[in-house]
Every structure is written in C-alpha cells, then in structure tokens.
C-alpha cells in the first residue's frame, strides 16, 4: 500500500482527477449547446420565416 499511495498521489492521481471532471463538464457542455443550437436555430428560422409576417412580406415585396 505504501507504493500505491505514492504512485496515486503522483502521476496516477493527477491523470485520474482531470479526466473525470473535464469529461463531465465537456460532455454536457459541448453536446448540450452544440445539439440544440443548430437544431433550434434551423427550426426557428424555418418556423419563424414562413410563419412570421416578415417572411412572406419580404418574398412578396421582392
């Protein structure tokens, strides 16, 4: 247990500590805003475009 404790406090502990919190913050932070961002923007444009007044107004004016 003496060598394990020394190794765990060294490179093993430092390598096992950052991957856990970094992965948790990176996964929900990168997948959450990246997934709903493009889908919401596309859905809003397509839903607000033809459904909103400026959508058909611009098309008819041009």
Backbone as JSON, one array per atom type, in Angstrom:
{
  "sequence": "XXXXXXXXXXXXXXXXXXXXXXXXXXXXXXXXXXXXXXXXXXXXXXXXXXXXXXXXXXXXXX",
  "N": [[0.84, -1.21, 0.0], [2.1, 1.11, 0.44], [3.65, 1.86, -1.84], [1.62, 2.15, -3.63], [0.11, 4.28, -2.67], [1.95, 6.33, -2.94], [2.28, 6.38, -5.69], [-0.26, 6.9, -6.52], [-0.71, 9.44, -5.56], [0.96, 10.75, -7.15], [1.57, 10.82, -10.54], [-0.53, 9.2, -11.25], [-2.8, 9.93, -9.73], [-3.11, 12.54, -10.55], [-3.65, 12.22, -13.2], [-5.93, 10.82, -13.13], [-7.72, 12.47, -11.96], [-8.22, 14.9, -13.45], [-9.37, 13.94, -15.89], [-11.89, 12.98, -15.19], [-13.56, 15.16, -14.12], [-13.2, 16.92, -16.22], [-14.2, 15.57, -18.37], [-16.85, 15.29, -17.67], [-17.74, 17.93, -17.61], [-17.16, 18.67, -20.14], [-18.62, 17.02, -21.78], [-21.53, 17.4, -21.34], [-21.54, 20.09, -21.7], [-20.51, 20.56, -24.2], [-22.03, 18.96, -25.86], [-24.6, 19.65, -25.24], [-25.11, 22.47, -25.83], [-24.27, 22.44, -28.43], [-25.89, 20.69, -29.73], [-28.7, 21.48, -29.46], [-28.42, 24.03, -30.34], [-27.86, 24.3, -33.21], [-30.08, 22.94, -34.12], [-32.24, 24.29, -32.99], [-31.87, 26.81, -34.04], [-32.17, 26.36, -36.76], [-34.75, 25.36, -36.83], [-36.13, 27.49, -35.8], [-35.72, 29.46, -37.7], [-36.94, 28.34, -39.94], [-39.46, 28.03, -38.96], [-40.16, 30.54, -38.03], [-39.68, 32.01, -40.25], [-41.48, 31.48, -42.68], [-43.83, 31.49, -41.24], [-43.87, 33.81, -39.8], [-44.58, 37.39, -40.17], [-42.71, 38.99, -41.58], [-41.52, 37.13, -43.16], [-43.17, 36.14, -45.47], [-43.8, 38.64, -46.36], [-41.43, 39.8, -47.23], [-40.83, 38.12, -49.31], [-43.0, 38.54, -51.06], [-42.73, 41.24, -51.55], [-40.29, 41.37, -52.84]],
  "CA": [[0.0, 0.0, 0.0], [3.0, 2.29, 0.51], [3.97, 2.28, -3.21], [0.36, 2.53, -4.31], [-0.25, 5.63, -2.21], [2.91, 7.29, -3.53], [2.04, 6.48, -7.14], [-1.6, 7.51, -6.71], [-0.6, 10.89, -5.31], [1.85, 11.32, -8.18], [1.0, 10.98, -11.89], [-1.81, 8.45, -11.38], [-3.9, 10.73, -9.16], [-3.26, 13.76, -11.37], [-4.21, 11.82, -14.51], [-7.3, 10.28, -12.91], [-8.57, 13.55, -11.42], [-8.64, 15.83, -14.5], [-10.22, 13.32, -16.93], [-13.28, 12.79, -14.71], [-14.28, 16.45, -14.11], [-13.1, 17.55, -17.55], [-15.11, 14.83, -19.28], [-18.26, 15.59, -17.27], [-18.06, 19.33, -18.0], [-17.01, 18.8, -21.6], [-19.68, 16.24, -22.46], [-22.82, 18.09, -21.29], [-21.37, 21.49, -22.13], [-20.25, 20.6, -25.67], [-23.12, 18.27, -26.58], [-25.89, 20.32, -24.96], [-25.26, 23.71, -26.62], [-23.98, 22.19, -29.86], [-27.0, 19.92, -30.32], [-29.92, 22.29, -29.54], [-28.12, 25.31, -31.0], [-28.11, 24.2, -34.66], [-31.47, 22.44, -34.37], [-33.18, 25.37, -32.62], [-31.68, 27.93, -35.0], [-32.76, 25.96, -38.06], [-36.21, 25.22, -36.65], [-36.69, 28.85, -35.58], [-35.69, 30.18, -38.99], [-37.94, 27.75, -40.85], [-40.79, 28.22, -38.36], [-40.42, 31.99, -37.94], [-39.57, 32.58, -41.6], [-42.74, 31.42, -43.43], [-44.98, 31.72, -40.35], [-43.84, 35.22, -39.36], [-45.04, 38.33, -41.22], [-41.58, 39.44, -42.41], [-41.14, 36.04, -44.08], [-43.93, 36.25, -46.72], [-43.79, 40.06, -46.78], [-40.19, 40.02, -47.99], [-40.93, 37.34, -50.57], [-43.99, 39.18, -51.95], [-42.19, 42.55, -51.94], [-39.21, 41.16, -53.83]],
  "C": [[0.88, 1.26, 0.0], [3.3, 2.77, -0.92], [2.71, 2.74, -3.95], [-0.02, 3.97, -3.96], [0.67, 6.67, -2.88], [2.62, 7.47, -5.03], [0.69, 7.17, -7.4], [-1.53, 9.03, -6.49], [0.24, 11.56, -6.39], [1.12, 11.52, -9.51], [-0.35, 10.27, -12.02], [-2.98, 9.3, -10.88], [-4.15, 11.96, -10.05], [-3.9, 13.41, -12.72], [-5.64, 11.31, -14.32], [-8.24, 11.39, -12.42], [-9.07, 14.48, -12.53], [-9.56, 15.2, -15.55], [-11.68, 13.18, -16.47], [-14.06, 14.1, -14.75], [-14.26, 17.12, -15.48], [-14.09, 16.87, -18.5], [-16.57, 15.18, -18.97], [-18.64, 17.0, -17.73], [-17.99, 19.49, -19.52], [-18.16, 18.12, -22.34], [-21.01, 17.01, -22.5], [-22.71, 19.52, -21.8], [-21.2, 21.55, -23.66], [-21.4, 19.97, -26.45], [-24.45, 19.01, -26.38], [-26.06, 21.56, -25.84], [-25.04, 23.47, -28.1], [-25.16, 21.47, -30.52], [-28.25, 20.8, -30.52], [-29.66, 23.61, -30.25], [-28.44, 25.25, -32.5], [-29.54, 23.77, -34.96], [-32.47, 23.56, -34.08], [-33.08, 26.52, -33.62], [-32.35, 27.58, -36.33], [-34.29, 25.89, -37.95], [-36.84, 26.6, -36.49], [-36.75, 29.6, -36.91], [-36.79, 29.66, -39.92], [-39.36, 27.98, -40.3], [-41.16, 29.7, -38.33], [-40.42, 32.61, -39.34], [-40.93, 32.62, -42.3], [-43.94, 31.73, -42.54], [-45.03, 33.19, -39.92], [-44.27, 36.15, -40.49], [-43.89, 38.77, -42.14], [-41.18, 38.37, -43.43], [-41.85, 36.23, -45.43], [-43.91, 37.68, -47.25], [-42.56, 40.31, -47.66], [-40.28, 39.32, -49.34], [-41.88, 38.03, -51.54], [-43.44, 40.52, -52.45], [-41.11, 42.39, -53.01], [-39.83, 40.51, -55.05]]
}
